[in-house]
């Protein structure tokens, strides 16, 4: 003990803080992934606006093609014909304790057709030029922000306790 400080306890708590930080970033990542998955379930963008309905051409293709089972069951879901896009959503956190300016969490996909659906635009499909409506699935919703705020408050309270700050 030096001048009233337990150096070992301080070192142990600093290690615990590093671990809490990693858990915090992973928790934020999970909140954001859950938000994106909910947008697929609810078929709406981060602002709560419903995605544009499927076009007649898309519905006809689903009736005849790989989505015919869902079509027959009346369970046709927008952007979920094969669930490839929905299931590709992943997160990554950079929890570099040394570089506090680069702490970050990102959530996204590497599916090549994701961008056209996220942003909307014009694309070629089976030799035809088609207009693809924007069906935004990435982004922050109010619920995401509320969950992050609640999670952050909990994290701060844990850190205060480890620092013995009341």
N, C-alpha and C positions, 0 to 999 in steps of 0.2 A: 504494500500500500504506500503510495506517494502522496503526501500532502492531502490526506483524506480521500483519495481516489483509489479505487480497486482497479488497477490496470487490467488484470485478467478479466474481470467482469466487463469492463469497457470493450476489450478486444472480442470477447464472446458475443456481446450485444451487437458490435459492428458486423460480425459474421452473420448473425441472425437478421440484421437489417438487409444485408446483401441477398440473403435467401428470400426474405419477404419481398424485396424489389422484383426478383425473378418471378415469384408467385403472382405479384401484382400485375406485371406485364402479361403473363400468361392468362390471368383472369380477364384482363381487358380484351385480349385476343379472343377468348371464349365468348365474351359478351357480344362482340362484333360478329363472330361467326354465327351465333345463335340468332342475331338480328337478321342476317342475310337469309338464313334458313326459314325464318318466320315470314320473310317477304315472299319466298317461293310458295310457302303454304298458303299465305293470304292473297297471293298474286297482286301485290301492291308495291309501290316505290317507297323510299324512305320517308316521304312526306305523307304517306297514307293514301295516295291516289291509286285507284285500281289500274292495273295494266290494261292496255287496249286489247279488246277481244281478238281471238284468232280470226284470220281472214277466211272467207269461203274456200279459197284455194287450199289453204293449210288444212282446214277441216276435211276437205275432200281427200287430200293426200293421206291424212291420218285414218280416214275410213277405209282406205284401200291398202295402206302400207303397214309399217311396223307398229303404228299406234292404233291399229284396228281393234285390238282387245280392249284398250281403254275407251275407245270410241263406242264400242258395243255396250260397254258397262256404264256409259254415261259419265265417265270420270276423266275426261280430257282436261289436262292441266296445261296452262300456258307455260312455255319454256321447259317443259318436263316430259317430253315425249319419251326420252330414254333415261332421264334423270342424270345424264352425264354432267351437265353444267352445274346443277344443284349440288351434286356429290363432289365436284371438283373444288369447292370453296375451301381454302386453307388459310391459315394465319402464320405469321412469322413475327417474332419479337426479337429486337436487338437489345439485350440487357447488359451491355458493356458498362460495368460499374465504373470503369476508369474514365469513360468519355460521356459525361452527363448530358452534353449537348446533342448526343446522337441516340438517346433512349427513344425507341419508337416501336410501334406495333403496326403491322400492315395485314390486310386481309384482301384476298383476291383469288384469281383463277388463272390457269395457263391454257384454258380451252380457247382455241383460235377464233371461234365465232362469238365469244362473250362480248367483245367490244361493240360489235354491231348492234347487239341487243341492249347493251348498257346505254349506248349513245344514240341509237337509231341511225338511219341512213339508207343508202342505196347499195345493193349487193347483186351479184350474179348468182343465180341458182338454176341448175339444169338448163343452162344456155339462155335463160331469161333474166332481164334486169327487173329486180323487185325492190319495192320500198319497204324497209323494215322499220316498224314503229319503235320508238324508244320505250324500253321496259326496264327501267333502272332497278337494279337489285343491290348494288353496292352503294354504300353511303351511311350516314348517321341518321337514325330516326330519333324522334323525341324520347321514345322508350329506351333506345340505346343510350342516349345522353343521361337520362335519369338513372339507369342501371350503373353507368360508369361513375356518376357522381356519388351514388350510394356506396359503391365498391371503393372509391377513392377515399371517402370519409372513414370507412372501416380500416383501410390501409394506414391512413394518417394516425388513427388512434392506436394501432399496433406499434407504429414507429415511436409515437410519444411515450408509450408504455416502456418500450425498450430503452429509450433515452431517459426515462424517469421524469418526463416533463408532464406536468399536470395542467 
